[in-house]
Amino acid sequence: MTPSVAPTAPAPPVALPDVAAALARARAAQRPWAALSNRARARRLRDVRRMLVAHLDEIATTVREETGKPPIEALMHEVLNVLQLVRHYERRAPRVLRRKRVPTGILLSKHAYKQYEPLGVVGVISPWNFPFMLPALPTIAALVAGNAVILKPSEIAPRSGRLLGTLIQRALPDFPDLVQVVEGDGRVGAALVTSGVDKIAFIGGSPTGKKVYRAAAESLTPVVLELGGNDVAIVCDDADVERAAAGVAWGAMANAGQCCIGIERALVAAPIHDRFVAALKREVARIRVGTGERADMSRLIFAPQRGILDGLVADAEARGAEVVRMSLPEDADPRLYPPTILLGATADMEVNRSEAFGPLVSIIKVRDDAEAIALNNDSPFGLSPSIWTRNRRRARRIADRLQAGLITVNDHLMGFAVSGLPYGGVKESGFGRLMGDEGLLEFVQVKSVAGARVTFKREPQWFPYRPGDVGLMRRWLALWFTPGLTAKVRGALRGSGAVARRDHPQ
């Protein structure tokens, strides 16, 4: 989700033995927590939600001090999404995680079920662009699934992650050490990956994600990787141009463009290209850039990101792109980066092949939907494109052909706020999912159980095989699997009492 670059002044790392000690404490704390029922753990999420609501201002202030976000973004992006997820899992987790009967098919005398069990201790490594919300997503899911969590926040914005851990600990005082925070640079993250935790949830840049994957493979530690993107907005020739321009301006510039699912490329149909560009320029010109509370867009969180953005702009300009850049006052904060549009961009420019992670959007003119789909799918990333059209069927056809994890129509970023939707990407945008039912199931292991509902002295498939078994098996298979006969056979058997009407786990 964030470019993997070393900080200029890294925080002193936690000594490696501290990670091992945190793991030992977490294992001790996890056992009584896992012993609670799924419903009991979900009820305890109410305490977490109550604690977060009571500290809304503290969370927003901490986030703002670390990142410079406008007040509305600190609340909307960092707090709202977390509260939404907590309440969703309060209601949904008991149903998702309950024991489930599994049909046994032709094995009429058998029963089967599956149950979900906690992994143990989950290590979470999170980035600096959303320093409260992003670590909260896997932490909340792992907790309600019965795990303990060790969180390593970004060293660029550690206070927000530390506050998350503190508030959860206060909400669950009878389970000390259930959530622990270890701080430091990449060496601490590396120690956590190899510490013996039962799963790693890594949110960050693709290069670092690959390192995490390789290190975890040595001990076969499972991972979920939520990585970067280079997301497109496909603006069709029937789009509402003014709305699309406003949406693309926000989707590209929100959080100063430091959003993994932010718009970095707009693929605009040729017939409306010029009108769209004119509208987008107007929208971008209205953005209030600054560090005060009335600003729409604030500073870069990580100052070295400026060099990456400048390099991408220079490459595009050298290849023929026109640079449209909002002018900033001479006395503007040097951490501010002006909203920038690249016109006449082409697919071979580096800005369209890598993650910019700043207030920079390139505009590519396309002939039709097919070309836009091809450009999206040609990317090494596949995270969260958006489609802008007045025709729902057209949107569905395009969505069906896009290689991506989360798609929105006539909006952008908002799909991330729907807690029931799983979030994640394909290709170099990672694998695994956060949020939704799938986000819960990332942090459990499934146990399958099968047994005999009715027992006999000898099962038909046991030794010794008898001469008539083959013919009997042929007739039974033909009767059971011939289309249309199965329901009649089962109905007859149920009527005779040979098959129970419900399978209850034993």
C-alpha positions as a printed Julia matrix, in Angstrom:
506×3 Matrix{Float64}:
   0.0     0.0     0.0
   2.95    2.32    0.47
   6.24    2.51   -1.4
   8.99    0.64    0.4
  11.58    3.28    1.17
  13.76    3.63    4.22
  13.06    6.54    6.59
  15.7     9.23    6.91
  15.78    8.93   10.68
  14.55    5.49   11.76
  13.27    5.01   15.26
  15.45    2.87   17.51
  14.37   -0.73   16.89
  12.97   -2.91   19.59
  15.54   -5.5    20.6
  14.82   -8.83   18.98
  14.3   -10.63   22.32
  11.37   -8.26   22.97
   9.54   -9.72   19.98
  10.06  -13.22   21.33
   8.86  -12.12   24.77
   5.8   -10.46   23.25
   5.0   -13.7    21.43
   5.21  -15.69   24.67
   2.87  -13.26   26.42
   0.49  -13.31   23.47
   0.26  -17.1    23.5
  -0.62  -17.06   27.18
  -3.26  -14.37   26.63
  -4.78  -16.05   23.62
  -5.78  -19.3    25.29
  -8.54  -17.94   27.59
  -9.72  -15.57   24.84
 -10.05  -18.45   22.36
 -11.96  -20.44   24.98
 -14.83  -17.96   24.74
 -17.6   -18.76   22.31
 -17.75  -16.96   18.99
 -20.79  -15.09   20.2
 -19.09  -14.05   23.44
 -16.1   -12.64   21.59
 -18.39  -10.77   19.2
 -20.18   -9.24   22.21
 -16.84   -8.03   23.56
 -16.37   -6.08   20.35
 -19.06   -3.76   21.69
 -16.63   -2.76   24.42
 -14.03   -1.99   21.76
 -16.55    0.05   19.77
 -17.6     1.95   22.88
 -13.96    2.73   23.66
 -13.25    3.97   20.14
 -16.31    6.24   20.17
 -15.27    7.67   23.53
 -11.87    8.58   22.07
 -12.88    9.89   18.65
 -11.16   13.22   19.16
  -7.97   11.68   20.5
  -7.76    9.31   17.53
  -8.37   12.08   15.01
  -5.9    14.42   16.68
  -3.18   11.78   16.83
  -3.69   10.89   13.18
  -3.63   14.55   12.16
  -0.45   15.24   14.12
   1.31   12.32   12.46
   0.02   12.71    8.92
  -1.33   16.23    8.46
  -4.69   14.95    7.17
  -7.61   17.37    7.05
  -9.96   16.86   10.03
 -12.72   15.33    7.9
 -10.34   12.75    6.42
  -9.0    11.83    9.85
 -12.54   11.01   10.96
 -13.96    9.66    7.71
 -11.06    7.5     6.56
  -9.45    6.48    9.82
 -12.31    6.22   12.31
 -15.52    5.64   10.37
 -14.19    2.59    8.53
 -12.99    1.0    11.75
 -16.25    1.57   13.62
 -18.17    0.26   10.62
 -16.09   -2.94   10.59
 -16.35   -3.49   14.34
 -20.14   -3.25   14.29
 -20.34   -5.45   11.19
 -18.33   -8.22   12.85
 -20.32   -7.92   16.07
 -23.32   -9.07   14.07
 -21.75  -11.23   11.41
 -18.88  -13.11   13.06
 -20.94  -15.62   15.09
 -22.76  -16.74   11.96
 -19.63  -16.98    9.81
 -17.56  -18.81   12.4
 -20.16  -21.28   13.67
 -19.9   -25.02   13.1
 -21.48  -25.98    9.79
 -23.03  -29.22    8.59
 -21.67  -30.56    5.31
 -23.82  -32.83    3.08
 -22.45  -36.34    2.69
 -24.04  -37.14   -0.67
 -24.22  -40.82   -1.43
 -22.79  -41.72    1.99
 -26.22  -41.94    3.57
 -25.17  -43.41    6.89
 -22.5   -40.75    7.51
 -22.45  -37.24    8.88
 -19.9   -34.47    8.41
 -19.26  -30.97    9.63
 -16.57  -28.33    9.62
 -15.56  -25.97   12.37
 -13.29  -22.94   12.47
 -10.57  -22.58   15.08
  -8.24  -19.67   15.85
  -4.73  -19.75   14.42
  -3.11  -18.55   17.64
  -1.07  -15.35   17.34
  -1.26  -13.07   14.31
   1.46  -10.58   13.45
   0.27   -7.36   11.8
   2.66   -5.05    9.94
   1.04   -1.81    8.8
   1.99    1.3     6.76
   2.0     5.04    7.37
  -0.66    6.34    4.97
  -3.65    5.27    7.12
  -1.85    4.59   10.4
  -4.94    3.88   12.52
  -7.43    2.34   10.12
  -5.2    -0.08    8.2
  -3.73   -1.89   11.23
  -7.22   -2.02   12.75
  -8.73   -4.05    9.9
  -6.72   -7.27   10.39
  -6.46   -6.71   14.14
 -10.24   -6.62   14.67
 -10.82   -9.64   12.42
  -8.06  -11.66   14.08
  -9.37  -10.85   17.55
 -13.0   -11.76   16.96
 -11.79  -15.02   15.36
 -10.08  -15.88   18.67
  -6.47  -14.87   18.08
  -4.02  -12.65   19.89
  -2.27   -9.9    17.89
   1.2    -8.42   17.82
   1.12   -5.15   15.88
   4.16   -3.51   14.32
   3.09   -0.03   13.12
   5.03    2.04   10.64
   7.99    3.85   12.18
   6.9     6.91   10.17
   3.6     7.18   12.11
   3.85    4.88   15.14
   1.67    6.79   17.59
  -1.59    5.96   15.81
  -0.87    2.23   15.92
   0.21    2.51   19.53
  -3.08    4.26   20.35
  -5.06    1.5    18.63
  -3.37   -1.11   20.79
  -3.88    0.94   23.94
  -7.59    1.48   23.34
  -8.23   -2.21   22.65
  -6.32   -3.17   25.79
  -8.43   -0.73   27.82
 -11.6    -2.15   26.31
 -10.58   -5.72   27.2
  -8.81   -5.3    30.57
  -9.48   -8.89   31.6
  -7.34  -10.12   28.71
  -3.98   -8.37   29.19
  -1.39   -8.84   26.44
  -4.06   -9.91   23.96
  -2.95   -7.02   21.72
   0.64   -5.87   21.93
   2.5    -3.22   19.95
   6.18   -3.51   19.06
   7.75   -0.44   17.49
  10.8     0.09   15.33
  12.06   -0.05   11.78
  12.14   -2.86    9.25
  14.35   -5.0    11.44
  11.54   -5.33   13.96
   9.14   -6.28   11.18
  11.61   -8.9     9.97
  11.92  -10.29   13.5
   8.13  -10.51   13.78
   7.83  -12.39   10.47
  10.36  -15.0    11.62
   9.32  -15.08   15.29
   6.99  -18.06   15.03
   3.65  -16.26   14.86
   0.89  -18.28   13.25
   0.13  -15.81   10.45
   1.37  -12.48    9.13
  -0.94   -9.77    7.81
   1.25   -7.34    5.88
  -0.07   -4.1     4.42
   2.47   -2.13    2.44
   4.4    -1.84   -0.8
   4.85   -4.69   -3.24
   8.7    -4.85   -2.97
   8.54   -5.21    0.81
   5.62   -7.62    0.51
   7.79   -9.92   -1.59
  10.49   -9.85    1.1
   7.91  -10.72    3.75
   6.63  -13.58    1.6
  10.12  -15.01    1.09
  11.0   -14.76    4.79
   7.71  -16.33    5.88
   8.18  -19.19    3.43
  11.22  -20.43    5.37
   8.96  -21.46    8.25
   5.82  -21.95    6.11
   4.13  -19.14    8.0
   0.96  -18.2     6.09
   0.57  -14.59    5.02
  -2.06  -12.21    3.73
  -0.52   -9.47    1.59
  -2.37   -6.23    0.89
  -0.02   -4.4    -1.45
   0.1    -1.47   -3.85
  -1.81   -0.49   -6.96
  -1.94    1.75  -10.0
  -5.67    2.04  -10.25
  -7.62    3.3   -13.23
 -10.84    5.22  -13.67
 -12.52    4.07  -16.88
 -14.57    7.04  -18.1
 -16.95    5.8   -20.79
 -18.35    7.94  -23.6
 -21.79    8.03  -21.91
 -20.49    9.11  -18.5
 -21.8    12.12  -16.62
 -18.7    14.19  -17.4
 -19.03   16.69  -14.56
 -19.64   14.0   -11.95
 -16.83   11.82  -13.32
 -14.38   14.73  -13.24
 -15.31   15.58   -9.64
 -15.04   11.92   -8.63
 -11.69   11.43  -10.33
 -10.31   14.62   -8.74
 -11.29   13.34   -5.31
 -10.25    9.73   -5.97
  -6.82   10.91   -7.13
  -6.13   13.65   -4.58
  -7.77   12.44   -1.34
  -5.18   11.93    1.39
  -2.81   13.83   -0.94
  -2.97   10.83   -3.27
  -1.36    8.58   -0.65
  -3.95    5.86   -0.99
  -3.33    2.4    -2.37
  -6.72    2.39   -4.09
  -6.52    5.99   -5.25
  -6.91    6.83   -8.95
  -3.57    7.13  -10.71
  -4.77    6.75  -14.31
  -7.94    7.99  -16.0
  -8.73    6.11  -19.21
 -11.09    8.49  -20.99
 -13.13    7.69  -24.1
 -12.06    9.84  -27.06
 -15.49   11.46  -27.73
 -15.6    13.09  -24.28
 -11.87   13.41  -23.63
 -11.57   17.18  -24.09
 -14.7    17.96  -22.08
 -13.52   15.69  -19.29
 -10.06   17.27  -19.18
 -11.55   20.75  -18.99
 -13.87   19.69  -16.16
 -11.04   17.93  -14.3
  -8.86   21.05  -14.48
 -11.67   23.08  -12.95
 -12.15   20.56  -10.16
  -8.45   20.36   -9.33
  -8.12   24.15   -9.39
 -10.74   24.34   -6.62
  -8.77   22.11   -4.22
  -7.56   24.04   -1.18
  -4.03   22.84   -0.47
  -2.49   23.55    2.92
  -1.82   22.29    6.41
  -4.63   24.13    8.19
  -7.99   22.79    9.27
  -9.78   24.34    6.27
  -7.58   22.59    3.71
  -8.96   19.95    1.35
  -5.57   18.39    0.69
  -2.58   18.39    2.99
   1.06   17.44    2.9
   3.04   14.38    1.98
   3.33   12.17    5.05
   6.75   10.85    4.08
   8.95   13.6     2.64
  11.14   11.39    0.39
   8.0    10.56   -1.59
   8.48   13.9    -3.35
  11.52   12.55   -5.16
   9.54    9.59   -6.49
   6.77   11.86   -7.75
   9.18   14.31   -9.38
  10.9    11.41  -11.15
   7.63   10.1   -12.56
   6.61   13.55  -13.78
  10.0    14.13  -15.4
   9.84   10.77  -17.18
   6.34   11.48  -18.49
   7.29   14.98  -19.64
  10.36   13.64  -21.43
   8.11   11.18  -23.27
   5.76   13.9   -24.46
   3.19   14.38  -21.7
   1.88   17.86  -20.88
   2.2    18.7   -17.19
  -0.63   20.68  -15.61
   0.33   21.59  -12.06
  -1.48   23.75   -9.53
   0.69   26.63   -8.4
   1.38   26.98   -4.68
   2.35   30.15   -2.83
   6.08   30.76   -2.5
   5.83   30.53    1.28
   3.87   27.25    1.18
   4.92   24.42    3.46
   7.7    22.55    1.61
   5.99   19.25    2.45
   3.05   20.17    0.24
   3.0    18.7    -3.26
   0.86   20.47   -5.87
  -1.99   18.48   -7.44
  -0.67   17.45  -10.85
  -2.31   16.21  -14.05
  -0.4    14.55  -16.89
  -2.14   15.01  -20.25
  -1.37   13.0   -23.35
  -0.02   10.15  -21.24
   0.8     6.8   -22.81
   0.88    3.3   -21.37
   4.67    3.01  -21.69
   5.36    5.87  -19.25
   6.7     4.81  -15.89
   3.86    6.65  -14.13
   1.48    4.11  -15.65
   3.58    1.08  -14.65
   4.42    1.81  -11.02
   2.73    3.19   -7.91
   3.01    6.99   -7.71
   1.44    7.4    -4.26
   0.87   11.11   -4.43
  -1.48   13.78   -5.86
  -0.68   12.85   -9.45
  -3.05   11.53  -12.11
  -2.34   10.78  -15.77
  -4.98   11.0   -18.5
  -4.94    8.47  -21.35
  -7.29    8.83  -24.29
  -8.82    5.48  -25.35
 -10.91    4.47  -28.35
 -13.44    2.31  -26.55
 -14.2     0.09  -23.58
 -12.12   -2.75  -24.98
  -8.96   -0.66  -25.05
  -9.58    0.59  -21.52
 -10.06   -2.97  -20.26
  -6.87   -4.08  -22.01
  -4.85   -1.23  -20.45
  -6.16   -2.07  -16.99
  -5.4    -5.76  -17.37
  -1.94   -5.12  -18.82
  -0.82   -3.58  -15.51
   1.29   -5.61  -13.07
  -1.22   -4.51  -10.42
  -4.88   -5.34   -9.95
  -6.42   -3.57   -7.0
  -9.39   -1.2    -7.33
 -10.48    0.36  -10.65
 -13.64    2.38  -11.08
 -16.09    2.58  -13.99
 -17.95    5.75  -14.94
 -21.02    5.22  -17.13
 -24.78    5.87  -17.07
 -25.49    2.3   -18.18
 -25.53   -0.33  -15.41
 -25.37   -3.24  -17.83
 -22.36   -1.7   -19.51
 -20.7    -1.25  -16.13
 -21.36   -4.9   -15.3
 -19.91   -6.08  -18.6
 -16.77   -4.05  -18.06
 -16.44   -5.16  -14.43
 -16.7    -8.81  -15.44
 -13.62   -8.41  -17.67
 -11.39   -6.41  -15.32
  -8.59   -8.12  -13.41
  -9.03   -6.54   -9.99
 -10.1    -7.17   -6.43
 -12.53   -4.3    -5.74
 -14.45   -2.37   -8.41
 -16.69    0.66   -7.94
 -19.15    2.21  -10.38
 -19.67    5.98  -10.64
 -17.65    6.49   -7.47
 -14.24    5.66   -6.09
 -12.82    4.59   -2.71
 -16.32    4.1    -1.28
 -16.28    0.32   -1.74
 -13.65    0.21    0.98
 -16.23    1.54    3.45
 -18.58   -1.4     2.85
 -17.46   -3.75    5.61
 -19.24   -6.74    4.14
 -17.15   -6.57    0.96
 -13.84   -8.41    1.01
 -10.93   -6.13    0.17
  -7.74   -7.18   -1.61
  -6.02   -7.38   -4.96
  -4.61   -9.69   -7.6
  -1.19   -9.97   -9.23
   1.36   -7.67   -7.55
  -1.39   -6.06   -5.51
  -1.2    -9.11   -3.25
  -3.45  -11.94   -2.18
  -5.78  -12.8     0.63
  -8.59  -10.55    1.81
  -9.44   -8.18    4.62
 -13.01   -7.3     5.65
 -16.1    -9.27    4.71
 -16.59  -12.93    5.59
 -13.37  -13.75    3.75
 -11.48  -11.36    6.02
 -12.6   -13.34    9.06
 -11.73  -16.67    7.48
  -8.17  -15.45    6.86
  -7.54  -15.79   10.59
  -8.92  -19.25   11.32
  -8.06  -22.78   10.33
 -10.8   -25.14    9.29
 -11.15  -28.53   10.93
 -13.22  -31.18    9.15
 -14.96  -33.98   11.02
 -16.77  -36.96    9.49
 -18.3   -39.97   11.13
 -20.96  -42.67   11.06
 -24.51  -41.65   11.91
 -25.65  -45.27   11.78
 -23.18  -48.04   12.56
 -23.14  -51.62   11.3
 -21.0   -54.56   12.2
 -19.35  -54.3     8.82
 -19.24  -51.38    6.35
 -19.85  -52.3     2.69
 -16.46  -50.94    1.63
 -14.42  -52.83    4.23
 -12.38  -55.96    3.63
 -12.91  -58.58    2.46
 -14.29  -57.49   -0.92
 -17.04  -59.88   -2.07
 -17.75  -61.06   -5.63
 -21.07  -59.25   -5.87
 -19.73  -55.87   -4.65
 -18.75  -54.61   -8.12
 -22.18  -55.18   -9.66
 -23.91  -53.71   -6.63
 -21.65  -50.63   -6.8
 -22.39  -50.15  -10.51
 -26.16  -50.25   -9.94
 -25.95  -47.94   -6.95
 -23.83  -45.35   -8.79
 -26.12  -45.39  -11.83
 -29.2   -44.98   -9.64
 -27.74  -42.18   -7.5
 -25.99  -40.07  -10.16
 -28.4   -40.3   -13.08
 -29.91  -36.8   -13.44
 -33.46  -36.62  -12.13
 -33.34  -39.84  -10.13
 -31.44  -38.61   -7.08
 -34.35  -36.7    -5.56
 -36.69  -39.65   -6.03
 -34.22  -42.06   -4.44
 -33.61  -39.81   -1.44
 -37.33  -39.2    -1.02
 -38.03  -42.91   -1.01
 -35.25  -43.61    1.46
 -36.39  -40.8     3.74
 -39.92  -42.1     3.62
 -38.69  -45.5     4.69
 -36.72  -43.99    7.56
 -33.38  -45.1     6.12
 -32.15  -41.49    5.95
 -32.54  -38.98    8.75
 -34.16  -35.7     7.76
 -31.43  -33.62    9.42
 -27.75  -34.19    9.83
 -26.72  -33.19   13.34
 -23.01  -33.3    14.25
 -22.27  -35.94   16.81
